[in-house]
Amino acid sequence: MDLFPEKTQKTSQDFPLSVSMRPAELGDFVGQAHILGKGKLLRRAIEADRLSSLILFGPPGTGKTSLAYCIANATESAFVSVNATTSNVEELRRIIAQAKLKKRSSGQKTILFIDEIHRFNKAQQDVLLPDVEDGNPVLIGATVHNPFFSIASPLVSRSLVCELKSLKANEISIILNAALKDKERGLGKIKIKAAKEALDFLAKTSEGDARRALNALEIGALTTPQALDGVINFNLEAAEESIQKKAVVYDHDEDGHYDTASAFIKSMRGSDPDAALYWMAKMLTQRSRSLNLWACPRRASLWPRPAFMSPARKNPTPVI
């Protein structure tokens, strides 16, 4: 007798709203028109079922995992998902062997989705090369880092690389409204009266991250007390309380660090004091080593002097 029987089937209530609201078809996918719009390369490859390997990179919450699900459904392929932080070579070889067996027995292809693929070392990535080149399994890798620097070049050369961009505010508003109306996967069964300014606030504050906006909507709507008529009034105040401060994208030794340092230097050279102070504040917040330049007059003196700096001072101190 099993005292703790496992559930055989999970419902949408067992998952966060950001997971249960993932689209199943390309027609329901919101955003990324630059790669999924009508006539675009990725869209044509999916519809023609000619996708051999794909690497998706972009900020969190832009639809990398959701797009992988949509591709599996559109191509009627088996879908296997792993995370590079917990997977290993043994698991990869087992998945590849099962994919080959499924292909021989039923003719169905397998899509292997690897989240955080940049965390695989070179040996783990090399395991994928022979079978990825044969097209079974079809690899879809997702990463927030630039794959040309974080993934082995042989694997990149065998893949179609697509960049996903942060979602626009109006696109996130579409996603939030769909979650409020959907009675099977979303919050449609609950009587929620969401103010337009509250949804607009979430769409803007989430800064292109749909997952963050949906999580805020879920926690805000489900924790707000019901009114006397049984309706949950999700107003601007509730939205402001439910959204969390977004972490600053800064990694000290990769793209985030160098992009910020580059933007700071270009702002100095372009005589833009507001931009220079913004990028400097970002580096100060993250305690960047690049700010050692400010404490080193000898190195700083090599910089070109922007117009907004005081000509009477030898040290590069901005005039505020």
WOHUZI-V545669 format. One record per backbone hydrogen bond with DSSP energy under -1.0 kcal/mol. NH is the residue of the N-H (numbers start at 1). CO is the residue of the C=O. E is the energy in kcal/mol with one decimal. If there is no record, write none. Layout:
[[NH;CO;E] [NH;CO;E]]
This chain:
[[14;11;-1.7] [15;12;-1.3] [19;16;-1.2] [20;16;-2.5] [21;17;-1.8] [22;19;-1.5] [28;25;-1.3] [29;26;-1.1] [35;32;-1.5] [36;32;-2.2] [37;33;-1.7] [40;37;-2.3] [43;35;-1.0] [44;40;-2.5] [45;41;-2.4] [46;42;-2.2] [47;43;-2.5] [48;44;-2.0] [49;46;-1.1] [50;45;-2.6] [54;139;-3.0] [55;160;-2.7] [56;141;-3.4] [57;162;-2.1] [58;143;-1.5] [67;63;-2.4] [68;64;-1.5] [69;65;-1.8] [70;66;-2.2] [71;67;-2.3] [72;68;-2.0] [73;69;-2.1] [74;70;-2.6] [75;71;-2.0] [77;72;-2.4] [78;109;-2.8] [80;111;-2.8] [82;113;-2.7] [84;115;-2.7] [86;83;-1.6] [87;83;-1.8] [92;88;-2.0] [93;89;-2.5] [94;90;-1.8] [95;91;-2.4] [96;92;-2.5] [97;93;-2.2] [98;94;-2.2] [99;95;-2.2] [100;96;-2.0] [101;97;-2.0] [102;98;-2.5] [103;99;-2.1] [104;100;-2.0] [105;101;-2.3] [106;102;-2.6] [111;78;-3.7] [112;138;-2.6] [113;80;-3.2] [114;140;-2.4] [115;82;-2.5] [117;142;-1.9] [119;116;-2.2] [120;117;-1.7] [125;121;-2.2] [126;122;-2.2] [127;123;-1.1] [132;128;-2.5] [133;129;-2.2] [134;130;-1.0] [136;131;-1.7] [138;110;-3.0] [140;112;-2.6] [141;54;-2.7] [142;114;-2.4] [143;56;-2.1] [149;146;-1.8] [150;146;-1.8] [151;147;-1.8] [156;152;-1.9] [157;153;-2.6] [159;156;-1.6] [160;53;-2.4] [162;55;-2.7] [164;57;-2.9] [167;208;-1.8] [172;168;-2.0] [173;169;-2.0] [174;170;-1.5] [175;171;-1.7] [176;172;-2.5] [177;173;-2.4] [178;174;-2.0] [179;175;-1.9] [180;176;-1.7] [181;177;-1.4] [182;178;-2.1] [187;179;-3.3] [188;182;-2.9] [190;187;-1.4] [192;190;-1.3] [193;232;-3.2] [195;234;-2.6] [199;195;-1.9] [200;196;-2.7] [201;197;-1.8] [202;198;-2.0] [203;199;-2.5] [204;200;-2.0] [205;201;-2.9] [206;202;-2.0] [207;204;-1.0] [209;206;-1.0] [210;61;-2.4] [213;209;-1.7] [214;210;-2.6] [215;211;-2.4] [216;212;-1.9] [217;213;-2.3] [218;214;-2.6] [219;215;-2.5] [220;216;-2.3] [221;217;-2.6] [222;218;-2.4] [227;231;-2.6] [230;227;-2.0] [232;191;-3.0] [234;193;-1.6] [235;233;-1.1] [239;235;-2.0] [240;236;-2.5] [241;237;-1.6] [242;238;-1.7] [243;239;-1.6] [250;248;-1.1] [253;251;-1.5] [258;254;-2.0] [259;255;-2.9] [260;256;-1.7] [261;257;-2.5] [262;258;-2.4] [263;259;-2.3] [264;260;-2.3] [265;261;-2.3] [266;262;-2.5] [267;263;-1.9] [268;264;-1.9] [269;265;-2.6] [270;266;-2.1] [271;268;-1.4] [272;267;-2.5] [276;272;-2.3] [277;273;-2.4] [278;274;-2.0] [279;275;-2.5] [280;276;-2.2] [281;277;-2.5] [282;278;-2.0] [283;279;-2.0] [284;280;-2.5] [285;281;-2.5] [286;282;-1.5] [288;283;-2.7] [291;288;-1.0] [292;289;-2.0] [293;290;-1.8] [294;291;-1.1] [296;293;-1.1] [300;296;-2.7] [301;297;-2.1] [302;299;-1.3] [303;300;-1.6] [309;306;-1.3] [313;310;-1.0] [317;315;-2.5] [319;308;-1.1]]
